[in-house]
Amino acid sequence: MTIAAKIEQTISKSSWIRKMFEEGTRLKAQYGSDNVFDFSIGNPNLPPPEAFQNALEIVAKQKEKWAHAYMANSGFAFVREYVAEKVRTEQAGKTGKQTEGSGNRTEVTGKQTENTGNQTESTCNQTDGTANITADDIVMTCGAAGGLNVVFKALLNHGEEVLVSSPFFVEYTFYADNHGGVLKTVKSKQDFSLDLTAIEEAINPKTRIMLINSPNNPTGQIYSESSLKALGELLKKKSQEYGAIIYLVSDEPYRKIVFDDVDVPSVFTCYDQTIVATSHSKDLSLPGERIGYLAINPKAEYREKLRQALSLTNRILGFVNAPAMMQRVLPLLDGASVDINAYRRKRDIFCEGLANAGYSFTIPPGAFYLFPQSPIEDDVKFVKALQEELILAVPGSGFGDPGHFRLAFCVEDETIRKSMPAFKRVMERFS
Ligand SMILES: Cc1ncc(COP(=O)(O)O)c(C=O)c1O
């Protein structure tokens, strides 16, 4: 054995996304990349906003002393001030109408469409939740992945559990394990909203973190304000019952990628013991630049301890601090993002085509993934059939939810359009 047994095992299991990536490379070499419809990976195909290029040039020309030096582990103070201001607005509770349950999404079953949307009055309208957030509540991180590792390292004792609703972003399993934790999953409801009864049953004295991801990868679901409020009440009750805080960690890299005027509710106003982990990998199309941040709810009971812990774990995990140049770029962008309308257009082209081909799915209100039902029970077999038509998708099993498959639509419009006859042929084979 030349490497650690656990890593040896993990390599041999290799994630589905990775497998499809490798398969894609092989197929593209064989058939030419234009003839392969690769929907396997969430690598944003839109360019970063123009403001990014300008900001990068400005920052590159700055000759300030210490511009590229070590800094406070949580990041430059002026950058954290800028981020704190953005979080203050983003996490302020809203008083208007919010989506509820399956929100204003539309179920598409085969060729029929049925609107299941219903709206309810917001139940969670405090606006004081974020007023006190300061630069000290922000830790700049190497992406959301880096941020989640920093949080897990700071919060988890050996054997403690991170609870997540499935389907889920599979890397969470490794992040929990990296820090002696264990990822536990609980199935979401049919419409991919939180199943609070099942969550209550799954919480136990070892539960240390409830992890949520909204808008969600792989479903595109956005959790409603009322369900987050109910989740907050539940976590509070359980924390009191067990005499230990259960933290809510909210992974939000897709917060800005939302369609049809749907809001992503604030988590800070729904539960005090909350930490947000996010990044600009998706909203600025900068996944390679590894820039993100953590934000501590200013109402968290051990706010100061959390600040110290997150800053320390950022350092001792070897990140030390988030990349200096990327930090300096952010305030110059002033909240810019990629063209969200382009993702909405791609979603609509894809949904229309899949519905016409007879697929059943829920129209995603956010992120850039579709998670249709596999027409046969065996999602792996179905994905293999798609592959024979040169379509690359990821089986739902790879996200802890067999019976579905994931399609990432951060690709050219043309790729989606050209793939439709192939999708149709595969459906015809199984129906
Ligand atoms: C739900 C979710 N969380 C976290 C990440 C990691 O993002 P980052 O590139 O910011 O580390 C991803 C990346 O795809 C994701 O989909």
The ligand as a Gaussian input file, in Angstrom:
#p B3LYP/6-31G(d) Opt

LIG

0 1
 C      -23.754000      22.809000      -4.278000
 C      -22.326000      23.133000      -4.464000
 N      -21.605000      23.505000      -3.400000
 C      -20.314000      23.805000      -3.508000
 C      -19.674000      23.742000      -4.717000
 C      -18.217000      24.089000      -4.787000
 O      -18.099000      25.342000      -5.354000
 P      -16.714000      26.156000      -5.368000
 O      -16.187000      26.087000      -6.750000
 O      -17.096000      27.510000      -4.985000
 O      -15.827000      25.530000      -4.371000
 C      -20.370000      23.359000      -5.864000
 C      -19.702000      23.237000      -7.176000
 O      -20.217000      22.772000      -8.141000
 C      -21.743000      23.042000      -5.736000
 O      -22.482000      22.681000      -6.787000

